[in-house]
Amino acid sequence: MCSHQPLCPSADRPDSDSARIVAFHPEQGWNLLCNGAIVFDDTGEILPDGTVVAPRRGTAGQPAGELATAA
């Protein structure tokens, strides 16, 4: 699907979110990436094979993607 040089990472790679945006829909809260993934403003995704990736949410004062630990 990708014709960029270098090629965009495929949707099954950890760095897949760095693929180029080919359809930009900020009014609807999603973008289509060159690798076929649909990414949403809340960080959720739908991969080309139909797999749904849940949003990566953080807690207050903590960046998204990091797990909270009990003190």
N, C-alpha and C positions, 0 to 999 in steps of 0.2 A: 504494500500500500504506500510506503514511504518512498519518495524520490529525492529526498534531501541528501546532501553530502556533507559530513558523514551521515549515515542513516540514523534516524531516530531510534531510541531503544524500544524493543517490543513491549507489549502490554504485560508480559509475564516477568519482566525484570524489575528489580528493586528501584531502579532509577527511571521507571516508565513515565513518571510525571514530568520529566524533562523533555518529552517529545513536543514538537511544535503544535501550536493550536491551528486547526484548519477551519473551525467554525466557532465563532465567538458569540455567545448569547447571554450577556450580563443581565438583561432584563428578565431572563428566566432562570438565571443562576447556574448555568452549565456551559461547558466548552467541550468540543470534540477534538481529540488529539489525533495527530497523524498516524499513530499506532492503532487507532480504532477505539480507544477507550473514551468514555464520557466521564468527565470529572465535574463534580458539583462544588459550589461555593462552600458547603459545609465539610468538604474533604472526602465525601463519599464518592464511589466510582461504580461504573458498570463497565466491565471488561468486554472485549469483542466476543468472547464465548458465552456471554450472558451472566457470568459470575458477578455477584454484587459484593462490593467491598464496603463495609460499614465505615461511617465517618470516624476519623481519629480525633477524639475530643480530649482535651485536658481539663484539669480542675482549675478553680480560680487561682490565679497567680502562677500557673504552671503551663508551659508550652504544650500544645497538642502533640501527641505522639509519645509523650513520656508517661510512664505509669506512676500512679500515686503510691507512696509507701507509708505504712503506719509508723507513727513516731513512738 
